[in-house]
Amino acid sequence: MNVRVFNRAGALLSLSLLALALPAQAEPLRVVSSFSILNDMVREIGGDKVMASAIVPANGDAHSFEPRPSDAKTLASAQLLVINGLDFEAWLPRLQQSAGYRGPQVVATQGIDALAFEGGHDHAHESGQDHDDGHDHGHDHDHDHDHDHDHDHGHGHGKEQAAEPPHAHSHGSQDPHAWQSLSLAQTYIGNIAQGLSQADPANADYYQRRAQDYAQRAQQLDQSIKSRLQAIPAEQRKVITSHDAFAYLGKEYGITFISLVGVSSQAEPSAREIAQVIEQARRENIHAIFVENTVSPRLVEQVARETGAKVGGTLYSDALGKPGSGADSYLGMMKWNTDKLIEALTP
Ligand SMILES: [Zn+2]
């Protein structure tokens, strides 16, 4: 509308161009993500067209998270909500209710063929099976499939595949930690780009362009991780961690992860379950033991002490690290984890 006015005054032409550019930038889209990893993806794809914030912050444990009143305020002001799904955000329905949020929602794992829980020591006492079911139940499975990159569990029907009876604990029967696979991150990126484009169609091209660039960087990192890990003999790729967050990473790159607690970081393993992991570590000569940024290091340190192994450092499981940590972005975190794993697994 101003164009005509400005066009008459030639000296103001550049100002008129500025004015034309303004409307698209005026109001960034307010996007709230459930946790820090998604928030970083939203920032990468949304660029300066979004104002992105996370509910569970860096180094926060989404499994035990309890929303504060300020989180309800943040969510209430959102124009788009991005969540992981697969029952990762158990605290979300109540928060949504108290925030009165009824806006659009992106489920970043939509379309992913989720892994069922296989390991996890918190399942032993609920499965109704004999308690003598062994220290390494579930983990042998991972090992057998070291070189198998296909989803061959026969659950091609997405979310309804779980044929097991429901477990007593609060999380679902599917493993939510799918961001630990860089190839599944492609689905996250696609879903987030689509959600942003639908919520803000004027900038759809911008989001798609940035998503393509981001997806390409994720793919390049994936390739480099694959080739670096291939240099380590498959039988040496065994790692002990706190909670069962790395099944997708393990499947992708042929690493067996043995966890002290189950898929939720909150489970308390029994003394016997800890003893079994220690025994397995000794028997299989496992030296790679890691703490996680979102879980208390107590149990892992106990296992390290009793097996004489050295803790190999911190793996980033369910949250990014603080700014400047090197794991303050999703791709940075995946690279950090790889570097630490390779360091610990290289004899
Ligand atoms: Zn977790």
Residues whose N, C-alpha, C, O or C-beta is under 5 A from the ligand:
A	BS01	ZN	A245 V263 D318
